[in-house]
């Protein structure tokens, strides 16, 4: 599962949780939107297990002739580390190291297959991702102190909003890519 998550993360080069591009951040009397950010060195450092429950091993035949499989998935605590290089007005990049820790995520996996259609796979995340964040190097910003405080705040706020919105899609893609084993 760690391997799948790491591979899936590479499909989202624009998913930089600290990317403030296109957002206006108010800092005192200043409004600045000239930040750019790039994510790299993504590493999944903790995912203990995926628990599956329900009738994953028991397919049900529907009146239409299609076969349906439904189960619940619990993705255990996930820890992701990454580096974000942010620039302001094209200046020297400020490098942040971020660790995002996600609590267990509950999801429902529903799949249907029939003779004449491609399989339908739908994964619904039922618990909202609420990551706990820790940063390194936030004090090494090139801007003055008021800018530094606002910069750190804006990055943290953007990270929470981005993860809550976009990380669900990432988790869905990653989890659907993991085959559900049949029980003997």
N, C-alpha and C positions, 0 to 999 in steps of 0.2 A: 504493500500500500504506500509506503514511503516513496518507493521508486516511481509509482504512478503519479503521485502528487507532485513530485519534483518535475517529471516530464510534462505534466499538464500545465504547471506554472509557466513553462517556457512558451506556451501558446498565447500568453497574455503579456506581450512586451510593453503594452501601454498601461497595464495594471500596476501603476506605481502608487501605492497607498498614500505617499507623501507628495504626490504631484499636484501642485497648486496651479498648474497651467490653466488659463481660461477662467480663473476665479478671481474676484476682486476681494482683497483683504484690507479691511480698514484698521489702520494703526494710528491712533490719535487723530490728527487732522489729515493724515496721508491715506490715499487709496492707491495700492500698487497691485498690478496684475502681470508684472514682467518676470515672474519666476518660471524657470523651467527645471525639470527634474528627470533623472534617469535612474531606473532601478537595476541593480545587478547583484551578483553573488548570492542569489536566492538559495537557501538551504533549509529543507525540512529537517528539523533536529529532534522532533519528538512526535510520535503517533503510536500509541501502544497497541491499539487493536480496533477492529471494526466488528461490532456485534450485530448479528442478523436474527430477527425473530419473525414469526408469522409462517405462512405457508410457502416459503421460498422453494422448498423441495417438492411441493405438491401443486401441480398444475391443475387448473379447473377448466373444463370445456364449457363454453358459453353456448346458448341456443343458436347463435349465429355460426357456430362451428369454429370460432376463434378460440385460442387457448390463452388463458390469463394466469399471470403469476403476480402475487402481491406479497410484499414483506416490509418490515420496518428495519431500518438501519440506524445504528448508533455509532457515529464516528467519534472515537474517544478523543481526549484532549490533544490538540494539535499545536505544535510550536514551530513557527517559521522565523528564520532570521534573514535579513536582507540589508543591502547597503543602498542608500539613496544619495545621489550626487545632485545638489541643487545649485543653480546659478541665479543671480539677480542681475539683469541687464547685461548678460554675457560676461560677467566678471569671473573671478576665480571661484571654482566650485567649493561649496561647503559639503563635507562628507558626513553623513549620519549613519550610524549603525542602529538598526531597529530590531527588536525581538517582539513578535506578536504571539500571544498565547491565547488560544481559543478554548473555551470550555467544551464539553461533549455536545455534539450536534445531532439532533434527532431528525430523521428523514423517512419518507415513505417512497418505496420503489414499486412502480406498477408497470408491468410489461404485458403486451398482448401480441399474439402472432397468429396469422392465418395463411392459407395456401396461396392467396393471390395478392397479398400486400406485404410491404416491408414491415418488420416488427415495430410496434409503437412502444417506446420506452419513456416513461415520465418519472422523474424524481422530484419530489416536493420537500423542501427543507421546512421542517415544522417548528424549529426553535431558532430564534434570531441570534446570529453570531454577535457576541459581545466581547471582543478581544481585550485582554489586558496588555498594555503597551509598556515597553521600557526602551529608553534611548541611550545612546552614547554619543559624545561629541557635540551636544547641543550648546555647550558653552564656547565652542570654537568658531562662532560666526564672525564674518568680516564686518557686519554692520554695527552701529552704535547700540548702546544698551536698550533704549526703548524699542528699536527695531528688532533687536535680538529677542526680547520678551515676546513681542507680537509675532515674530517669525516662528518661534517654538510653539506658541499657542495655535497659530493658524495651521501648522503642520499636524499637530495632534488632532485638531478638529477635523481637518481634511481626511486624515487617516481613518478616523472612526466612521465618517460619512461614506467614504469610498468603500471600506471593507463591508459595511452593512449592506450596501447596494450591490457591489460587483462581486464580492467574494462568494455570494450564494451561487452565482453562475459558475464560478471556478470550482466550487465544491461539487456542484451537480455534475459538471463535465468529468471531474476526476473520479467521482464515485460510480458514475454510470460506466466508466471505462474498466472498472474492476469486475471481473466475472463473478457471478454468484455461484458457488460450488453446489453440486447436487449431492445430497446425502446418500450414502450407500444403503 
